[in-house]
Amino acid sequence: MSSARPYAWFDGSLATDLTDVTDDPGCLDTAGWWAVCVTYEGAPTFARFAKVRPAALPPGAWRGPTRDAWRSSLNRADYIAAVERIKEHIAAGDIYQGNVCRVLTAALPDADRADTAGLASLLARGNPAPYAGVINLPKIGVQVVTASPELYLQRTGAHITSRPIKGTAVTQEHMLEKDIAENIMIVDLVRNDLSAVCEPGSVDVPDVVVPESHPGLVHLVSTVTGTLRSGLGWSDMFAATFPPGSVTGCPKPRAVNLLAQVENGPRGPYCGAIGWVDADTKRAALAVGIRTFWIAQGRLHFGTGAGITAGSDPVGEWEETELKAHNLLNVASLFFCLIQKDSSIQRNSHSRKHTSIHFL
């Protein structure tokens, strides 16, 4: 599929024939199938597509930046200093937890031909994820590819589910007591958020602190559910729950304010909401925008972060951000092209540290 053509792909469904784009969350309670991208800072894009059908990822080509081209908004020393500052606020009682993030950026070698479908195909092979997806709206500057493992909000009728992730390690055996405590803290925050829009007594935690394996690491995941109150819709849900608690901290308003002071620039789609809403059937799945790439101004962007508590080791938190980014940056720095007559997957060397993958 041409990189200039608008489309979205989520959960095995391809959406084409763009009809509407708006920033009004009320549209999600009207009619049609909508692709959703809300930046961490709250800038929303809702795109309605007329045709949605079961389909594999469309074919595409991708040439990523070299692996050593990535630059971070916070270098190692700056990130460690930011963690130490957040720990000072925790010690002072301002907050209990805060998620310190940084954004990595690299110039694309051929930005005009950058193809989100090609990148998404590479991620599907090299870093499969339960909430993977693509939103490609180049004319309005929204080109996002996510390999998110984390569910922000799922809706089936009035039933609402969130699955916050807190706690990351190479293996389950490497998890710390700090990881478990952090997960439980965020579960309480998500419960409080959902309670603002759900029927009294309906908010439940059916699963708590469950290890979940993903490429190269293990997360701790909990599940929070509730029943949406009659008469409320997406505007109310966003107002009560956004930004997601797992990528902010608690108490959320104060954490958001403090994080803005220590992070060097906006997060963009990273840590926002990415997914789809079917207004006709009242079904939806929005991921937390982690493990997410986006294209802007000829550059590829990717965010990574770590949750900070009183027991955090600043160097260890930096290393956690490196762990989370490692596999995905390797995948995005590959070279990928479509060969019309060869359906086999071949690997060979490419100049400037690229790997070539040819497939139909």
C-alpha positions, 0 to 999 in steps of 0.5 A, a space after each residue: 500500500 502506498 505510504 501516501 494513502 490513508 489507512 489504519 490497521 488494527 486487530 487483523 482489520 484494514 480500514 480504508 476510504 477515509 471520510 472524516 477527521 476531527 478532534 472532537 471525542 464526541 464523534 466516537 459516540 456517533 457512528 462508524 469505525 474510527 482510528 484514534 491517536 491522542 498524544 500524551 499532551 492531549 492532542 487528539 486525532 479521530 479518523 473515520 474510515 468507510 471500509 473495514 475488512 479482515 486483512 493482513 498487514 498491507 505490503 510495504 517497504 522500509 528503510 530505517 535509520 542506522 542503529 547508531 543514528 538515534 539521539 535521545 532527548 535525555 542522555 544518560 547523565 540527564 536521565 539519571 539526574 531527572 530520576 534523582 529529582 523525582 525521587 526527591 519529590 517522592 521523599 518530600 511526599 509530593 508524589 508516590 510514583 512518577 514515570 520518567 521518559 525520554 524520546 529517541 529520534 533519528 533522521 530517515 534516509 529516505 523520508 519521502 518514501 518512508 512506509 508505515 506498512 513496511 515498518 509494521 511488517 518488520 515489527 510483526 516479525 521482530 517484536 509481535 505485540 497484542 495491540 499492534 497497529 498502524 495509523 497512516 494519515 500523512 496529509 495531516 501529519 499522523 503516521 504512527 506504528 505501535 507494537 504496544 503490549 499494554 491495554 489502556 481502554 477496551 470497551 464491549 458495550 458498557 463493559 470497560 477493561 484496562 490492563 496497566 503494566 508496571 514492573 519490567 525485567 529481563 526475566 521474572 526472577 529479576 523482578 524486584 519488590 519495587 516492581 510489585 509495589 509499583 504495579 499495585 500503586 498504579 492499579 489503585 490509580 486506575 481503579 480510582 479513574 474508572 470509578 469516576 465513570 463506572 457504576 458504583 461497586 462495579 469496578 473490580 480487579 480480577 487479575 493482579 501482578 501477573 507476569 507476562 512475557 514479551 520479546 526480550 523482557 517480562 512485564 507485570 500486568 494487572 486487569 481492572 474492569 468496570 461497567 460504564 454508567 448510563 449516559 456517559 461516553 468517550 468524552 467522559 472516559 478520556 476526561 476521567 482516565 487520560 493520560 493513562 496512569 501507568 505512564 504518569 504516576 500518582 497522584 496523577 495531576 502532580 506527577 504530570 506537572 513534575 514530569 514536564 519539568 524534568 523531561 526535555 520536550 513533549 512525548 507526542 504519541 508516546 504514552 498517549 492512546 492509539 487504537 480503534 473505536 467502532 461507534 456502531 457496535 460500541 466496541 473499542 480497543 485503545 492501547 497505551 502508546 508505548 513501544 511506538 514509532 511515529 514519523 514527523 518532519 522527516 524523522 523517526 521517533 520512539 519513546 522509552 521510560 521507567 517508573 520511579 519509586 522511593 526504592 528506585 536505583 537511578 542507574 537501574 532505571 536508565 538501564 530499564 529504558 535501554 532494555 525496553 528500547 533495544 529490540 525495537 530500535 534494532 528492528 526499526 533500523 533494518 532495511 526492508 523492501 518488496 520483491 515482486 518475484 520472490 516470496 522467500 525471506 532472505 537475509 543478507 548484509 546491507 551497507 551502513 549496518 542495515 540488514 536486508 529482508 526481501 519478501 512478497 
